[in-house]
Each structure stands twice: as structure tokens, then as C-alpha cells.
Amino acid sequence: METQSCLRIIVTGLAATFPFGGVFWDYLQYVLGFIQLGHDVMYLEDTGKWCYHPELQTFVESGAHNASYLARELSQLSPQLNDRWFFRDATGACWGCSWEKVVDFCRSADLFVHISGSCNMRDEYFAPARVAFIDSDPLYTQAPVPDYLAGRTSDEIQLKSMQMLLKHDRFFTFAENIANSDCRVPRQLFDWMPTRQPIVIDQFARPEFQVDPSVRRRVLTTVMSWEPREHGPTVEGVTYTGKSGEFPRFVDLPARVALPLEIAISGRPPREALVAAGWRLIDGYLVSRDPWLYRHYLANSFAEWSVAKNAYVRSRSGWFSCRSACYLALGVPAVVQDTGFACVLPTGEGILKFSTIEEAVSAIEAIVANPQRHARAARDIVNEYFDSNKVLQRLLIQAA
């Protein structure tokens, strides 16, 4: 696969299936980043799953409402995407370009980028010269490997998932600490290559976001979901959980810092207990119903404060949040729970990591003391480590 010439690339995603601003940026920055590198790109969404309908707050079989959302937001992102997307819902109904065009594109494509297990991998999707898998959910993706190798996989869905994954040619992961001895993410069977979220700089470095931190709301924010039904992966007898397994350790933080802490939250958190402890809770959909409102909410924050999933933290995965990368790109520093990402990313300015509530307090105090320095550092980190030109060029070289 040539990496210098114009390549034909398919990128999968969940931007219509889960029509939230953060999800949109997670996947579409790959698409826009490849376009800006001069490649011919198609966005493909074919999950086989029901779509979430935010107004109804439930999953629906028809994707008509979600397809309208996707078409509208893609046209705002780039006119080049008006005829370069395809979406199929759980009923088989399709929107965007024709299925025949998708099949032809796949047959001549150089690379198929399958992100987060988001795609129902039909035979046609294995036609490109290379098929790459990007694991944005480390430990969850690798958890079945030990049982699979030992012949203990009894769940048919899990078995088929492993067999599907093995059909890919290249394997990338957000577990950037995976090569180090303290990382508990299973390394067997797959040759995992670390990567990270690409950030399309010009989408965040606009004049309206280049403001002095002193004029922003003096509130620390984050956008998160509370996962009451998520049991988490079990790896070699150890069961891991999500964010709800970490958050209680920091529930008293609002009483110990000078700035308010606000969470745009979805799911079913223990609202009364959190509010009683001083947390500001707002409806997550109010700030993420489209990519542009979501971006504005992040940009108008003094800093981000967030925990990570217990699985990322306890496994020492080195995972770093796509959302936090967007905060940084807007010049908003991130105070985030340590997962081992310091093995590849600078910390102390711009990114401030914590493992204890005392460390979280100290990090917030440091930003309050010198917000301009941390805002500059945040942008510098994105330019050096997350710029889509650099991240995606490296990915193409490794995928060749």
C-alpha cells in the first residue's frame, strides 16, 4: 500500500447510531483528517444495531431520524462528504450513497479502518488491500483472548467476535502503555501497535476559541455516562468496571476545591448523593446534541476534570480520552485520572494527572494559580502529539 499517493480509505463509525457531539468527533476526525492529507475517503456506518433516539431516550429500529442528523452534520463538516457516506440501519434501510457504490469503493480501496468494533463486517468490507482494526476500548477488546487461547470460550457471540477480529490485517490500540511490564492488557495473539485519537487542529483552533482563560466560565466540567448495567471485563479472574467504579473515590472533591465541578451526565447516576456532595449535574444531551454545541461547551470551560473507567486505570493501559484531547485542542487544560499515559504524553502542564483525591486537589489549584500557562501547554501538547496529520500519517505507514 503506497502511503504517499492518494489512497482510497473507508472509515467506520457510530456517529448516527449514537447521535451525540462527542461520538461525532471521535469518528469523523479520522475521516476529515484523511481528507486533509489528500486521500479519497468514505464514511461507512453499518452496525446491524438499533439506533439511539435522544428525544425518545430509547433505542429504535428505524434509522431515519438518525440518518437525517448524520447528513446534516456531515454537510457542515465538509462539502466533500455530501456524497461520501453510507448508513444502514437494523432493518436494512440505507441512506447516503448507493450500496453498489460502497461495494465498488471497497474493491478498489487501499485501506479499511474499522474503529471500535463499530461495523458489522460483511465479506465486502474485507475486499480492500488492508483492513485495520483500531481498539479505542483497551482491555474490553482484549479480555476474551486468554480464554480463547485456552479453548474456554463458550459464548458463541464472543467466539464469532474473536474470529472476526482475527480476519483483520493490522491492529492498533489506544492502550499506549501496552508494551510495558506494568500493563495488564493481554498482549497474546495480536500485534498491537499504539495509536491515539487524531485531532483536526483547524476545527478547534478557531478565533472564537482563542480566548484568555480568564473570560471563560470558572467551572471545571466533563461529559460522561454512568453505566449501571456495565459489568466490565473479567481477565484471568479479575473483574473490572467502568467509571462508576472509580468516581466514588472522589465524591468529596467539590468540598475541597475553590471552583465548581459540573458534569454533563447521562445514564442513571446517584443524583441525590452527588448533588448533596456539591456536584453540579446537567443533562448530557443538552450540551452534546450536535458536534458544534458540544465543542462550544468544552471551549467555555475553565478546565476538564474527569475519572477514567476502572478497567483503563487498574490495567495501566495508557489510554487517553478522545474528549480530553478535544478539551486540550481548545486550550482547556485537562485534570484526568492516571491510566499510565505518562509513558507517552507530557504531564504537569496542560495535562495534570491524578490517582488520589489529594492529587486532584493539587492539580486544580495549580491551574487556578496560572491558567494562561496551562492553556498554552494544552495547545502545545495537541500540536505535538495529537495533530491528525502526524497521527494519521504514522498510522498509514504502520498499516502498509
C-alpha positions in Angstrom: 0.0 0.0 0.0 1.5 3.3 -1.1 1.5 5.9 1.7 2.5 9.0 -0.3 -0.1 8.9 -3.2 -3.8 9.5 -2.9 -5.3 6.5 -1.2 -8.9 5.2 -1.1 -9.9 4.8 2.5 -13.1 3.7 4.3 -13.6 4.7 7.9 -16.3 3.1 10.1 -18.1 4.7 13.0 -21.1 5.2 15.2 -21.9 8.8 14.6 -25.5 8.1 13.5 -26.2 5.2 15.8 -25.3 7.3 18.8 -26.1 10.9 17.7 -24.0 12.9 20.2 -21.4 15.5 19.6 -18.6 13.6 21.3 -19.2 10.5 19.3 -19.3 12.5 16.1 -15.8 13.9 16.8 -14.4 10.6 17.8 -15.0 9.1 14.3 -15.3 12.0 11.9 -11.9 13.4 12.8 -10.4 10.3 11.2 -12.5 11.0 8.0 -11.7 14.7 7.9 -8.0 14.1 8.8 -7.5 11.7 5.9 -9.3 14.1 3.5 -6.9 16.9 4.6 -4.0 14.6 3.8 -5.3 14.4 0.3 -7.0 11.0 0.3 -10.3 9.8 -1.1 -12.4 8.9 1.9 -15.8 7.3 2.5 -17.5 7.2 5.9 -19.4 3.9 6.5 -21.8 3.1 9.3 -23.3 -0.4 9.2 -23.6 -1.7 12.7 -26.6 -4.1 12.5 -27.8 -2.4 15.7 -30.8 -0.3 16.7 -30.2 3.4 16.8 -30.5 5.6 19.9 -33.2 8.2 19.6 -32.2 11.0 22.1 -35.6 12.7 22.2 -37.4 9.4 22.9 -34.5 8.3 25.2 -34.6 4.8 23.9 -33.3 2.7 21.0 -35.4 2.4 17.9 -35.3 0.0 14.9 -35.6 2.6 12.2 -32.6 4.8 11.5 -34.5 7.5 9.5 -34.2 10.2 12.3 -30.5 9.4 12.8 -29.7 9.4 9.1 -31.1 13.0 8.8 -28.9 14.0 11.7 -25.8 12.5 10.1 -26.5 14.0 6.7 -26.9 17.5 8.2 -23.8 17.3 10.4 -21.6 15.8 7.7 -22.5 18.6 5.3 -21.5 21.2 7.9 -18.2 19.4 8.5 -17.1 19.2 4.9 -18.9 19.6 1.5 -16.7 16.7 0.2 -18.6 14.3 2.4 -22.0 15.1 0.8 -21.7 12.0 -1.4 -19.1 10.1 0.5 -21.1 8.4 3.3 -23.3 5.3 3.7 -25.5 4.4 6.6 -27.5 1.2 7.0 -29.9 0.7 9.9 -31.0 -2.5 11.7 -33.9 -3.0 9.2 -31.6 -2.9 6.2 -32.8 0.5 5.1 -29.9 2.6 3.6 -29.1 6.3 3.3 -26.3 8.2 1.6 -24.6 6.8 -1.5 -25.8 3.5 -3.0 -24.7 0.1 -1.8 -23.3 -0.6 -5.3 -21.0 2.4 -4.9 -19.9 1.2 -1.5 -19.0 -2.3 -2.9 -17.1 -0.7 -5.8 -15.2 1.6 -3.4 -14.3 -1.3 -1.2 -13.0 -3.4 -4.1 -10.6 -0.6 -5.1 -9.8 0.7 -1.6 -6.3 0.7 -0.2 -7.4 0.7 3.5 -10.5 -0.1 5.5 -10.3 1.4 9.0 -12.5 -0.4 11.4 -12.8 1.7 14.6 -14.0 0.3 18.0 -15.7 -2.8 16.6 -18.3 -0.5 15.2 -19.0 -2.3 11.9 -20.9 -5.5 11.0 -18.0 -6.8 9.0 -19.6 -8.2 5.8 -17.4 -10.0 3.2 -17.4 -6.9 1.0 -15.6 -5.0 3.8 -12.6 -7.3 3.7 -12.0 -6.6 0.0 -9.6 -3.6 0.5 -5.9 -4.2 0.3 -5.5 -3.7 4.1 -8.1 -4.0 6.8 -7.1 -2.3 10.1 -8.7 -2.5 13.5 -8.5 0.4 15.9 -9.1 -0.6 19.6 -10.3 2.5 21.4 -11.6 0.5 24.4 -8.5 -1.3 25.7 -8.9 -4.3 28.0 -12.5 -4.7 26.9 -11.3 -5.7 23.4 -8.5 -8.0 24.7 -10.4 -9.6 27.6 -11.6 -12.7 25.7 -8.1 -13.5 24.4 -6.8 -15.7 27.3 -10.0 -17.8 27.3 -10.0 -18.1 23.5 -6.4 -19.4 23.5 -7.2 -21.8 26.3 -10.2 -23.1 24.4 -12.6 -22.0 27.2 -14.8 -19.6 25.1 -18.3 -20.9 25.4 -20.2 -17.8 24.4 -21.0 -18.0 20.7 -21.2 -14.2 20.2 -17.8 -13.8 21.8 -16.3 -16.6 19.7 -17.6 -15.0 16.5 -16.2 -11.6 17.6 -12.8 -13.1 18.1 -12.9 -14.9 14.7 -14.0 -11.6 13.0 -11.1 -9.7 14.7 -8.6 -12.2 13.5 -9.5 -11.6 9.9 -8.1 -8.1 10.1 -4.5 -7.3 8.8 -3.3 -4.7 11.2 -4.1 -3.9 14.9 -3.9 -0.6 16.6 -4.8 0.3 20.2 -5.3 3.3 22.5 -3.5 1.2 25.2 -0.3 3.2 24.7 1.3 1.5 27.7 0.8 -2.0 26.3 4.4 -2.8 25.7 5.5 -2.1 29.3 5.5 -4.6 32.1 3.1 -2.8 34.4 0.3 -3.0 31.8 -2.3 -5.8 32.4 -3.9 -5.6 28.9 -3.4 -9.1 27.3 -0.8 -9.0 24.6 -1.3 -12.5 23.2 -2.5 -13.3 19.7 -2.4 -9.8 18.2 0.4 -7.5 17.3 -1.0 -4.3 18.9 0.5 -1.0 17.7 -0.2 2.0 20.0 -2.1 4.9 18.5 -4.2 7.8 19.7 -7.2 10.0 18.8 -6.3 12.3 15.8 -7.3 15.9 16.3 -8.1 18.0 13.2 -6.5 21.2 14.6 -8.3 23.8 12.4 -11.7 22.6 13.8 -10.6 23.7 17.3 -8.1 26.5 16.8 -10.6 29.0 15.5 -10.5 32.6 16.6 -13.6 32.3 18.8 -11.9 29.7 20.9 -8.6 31.5 21.2 -9.6 33.4 24.3 -7.9 34.3 27.5 -8.8 31.7 30.2 -9.9 34.5 32.5 -13.0 35.1 30.4 -14.2 31.5 30.5 -16.7 30.2 33.0 -14.8 29.4 36.2 -16.2 25.9 36.3 -14.5 22.6 35.8 -16.6 20.4 33.5 -16.7 17.0 31.8 -19.2 15.0 29.8 -19.7 11.4 30.9 -22.2 8.5 31.1 -22.9 6.4 34.2 -23.0 2.8 33.3 -25.4 0.9 35.7 -25.6 -2.2 33.6 -21.9 -2.5 32.6 -20.4 -5.4 34.4 -17.0 -4.9 32.8 -14.5 -7.4 31.5 -13.0 -10.3 33.5 -9.4 -11.1 32.7 -7.8 -14.1 34.4 -10.1 -14.0 37.3 -10.1 -10.2 37.8 -13.3 -8.3 37.1 -13.0 -4.7 36.1 -15.7 -2.0 36.0 -16.4 1.4 34.3 -16.4 5.0 35.6 -18.9 4.2 38.4 -16.2 2.0 39.9 -13.8 5.0 40.2 -16.0 8.0 40.8 -16.9 7.3 44.5 -13.3 7.7 45.5 -13.5 11.3 44.5 -17.1 12.2 45.5 -15.9 14.7 48.2 -13.8 16.7 45.8 -16.2 19.7 45.4 -15.9 20.5 49.1 -12.1 20.7 48.8 -11.6 23.0 45.8 -12.5 26.6 45.1 -14.1 26.1 41.7 -17.4 24.4 41.0 -17.4 20.9 39.4 -20.0 20.3 36.7 -20.9 17.0 35.0 -22.9 16.8 31.8 -24.1 13.3 32.6 -26.3 10.6 31.0 -27.4 7.3 32.4 -28.7 6.8 36.0 -26.1 8.2 38.4 -26.9 8.5 42.2 -28.1 12.1 41.6 -29.2 13.0 45.1 -25.9 11.8 46.6 -23.8 13.6 44.1 -25.7 16.9 44.4 -25.5 16.6 48.2 -21.8 16.3 47.9 -21.6 19.5 45.9 -21.5 18.3 42.2 -23.4 20.3 39.6 -25.3 17.8 37.3 -26.8 18.8 34.0 -28.3 16.7 31.2 -25.6 15.4 29.0 -27.8 15.6 25.9 -28.3 19.4 26.4 -24.6 20.0 25.7 -24.0 17.2 23.1 -27.0 17.1 20.8 -24.7 18.2 18.0 -21.0 18.5 17.4 -20.9 22.3 17.5 -22.8 22.7 20.8 -20.5 20.1 22.3 -17.4 21.9 21.1 -18.7 25.2 22.5 -19.4 23.6 25.9 -15.9 22.2 26.1 -14.4 25.5 25.0 -16.2 27.5 27.6 -14.8 25.5 30.5 -12.0 26.6 32.8 -10.6 23.1 32.8 -11.7 19.5 32.5 -11.9 17.2 35.5 -12.6 13.5 34.9 -12.2 10.0 36.1 -11.5 7.1 33.7 -13.0 3.7 33.5 -11.8 1.4 36.3 -10.7 -1.1 33.5 -8.4 1.6 32.0 -7.0 2.6 35.4 -6.3 -0.8 37.0 -4.9 -2.3 33.9 -2.4 0.6 33.5 -3.5 0.7 29.8 -2.1 4.1 29.0 -5.5 5.1 27.5 -6.2 8.8 27.0 -9.7 10.2 26.3 -10.8 11.4 22.9 -12.9 14.0 24.8 -9.9 15.2 26.8 -7.9 15.6 23.6 -10.6 17.9 22.3 -10.5 20.0 25.5 -6.7 20.4 25.1 -7.2 21.4 21.4 -9.4 24.3 22.6 -6.7 25.4 25.1 -8.6 24.0 28.0 -6.3 22.0 30.4 -7.3 18.5 31.5 -7.2 17.2 35.0 -7.6 13.5 34.4 -7.2 10.2 36.2 -3.9 8.4 35.6 -4.1 5.3 33.4 -0.4 5.1 32.6 -0.5 7.6 29.7 2.6 9.5 31.1 4.7 6.8 29.3 4.0 8.8 26.0 2.4 12.1 27.0 3.9 15.0 29.0 2.2 15.8 32.2 2.3 18.6 34.8 1.3 21.4 32.5 -1.7 21.3 30.2 -2.4 17.6 31.3 -2.4 17.1 35.0 -2.9 13.5 36.2 -4.1 12.3 39.5 -4.6 9.0 41.3 -5.8 10.2 44.7 -8.2 13.0 45.7 -5.2 14.9 47.2 -3.5 14.9 43.8 -6.7 16.0 42.1 -7.0 19.0 44.6 -3.3 20.0 43.9 -3.8 19.8 40.1 -6.9 22.0 40.2 -5.1 24.5 42.5 -2.1 24.6 40.0 -4.4 25.5 37.1 -6.2 28.2 39.2 -2.8 29.7 40.1 -1.6 30.0 36.4 -4.4 29.3 33.9 -2.7 31.0 31.0 0.4 28.8 31.3 -1.7 25.6 31.4 -3.9 26.8 28.4 -0.7 27.3 26.3 0.6 23.9 27.3 -2.7 22.3 26.4 -2.5 23.6 22.9 1.2 22.8 22.6 0.5 19.1 23.6 -2.2 18.8 20.9 0.0 20.3 18.2 2.9 17.9 19.1 1.1 14.7 20.0 -2.5 14.7 18.6 -2.3 16.6 15.3 -4.2 14.4 12.8 -1.6 15.0 10.2 1.0 13.3 12.4 -1.2 10.6 13.9 -2.8 9.5 10.7 0.5 9.6 8.6 2.0 7.3 11.2 -1.0 5.1 11.1 -0.8 4.8 7.3 2.9 3.9 7.5 2.3 1.2 10.1 -0.8 -0.1 8.2 1.2 -0.5 4.9 
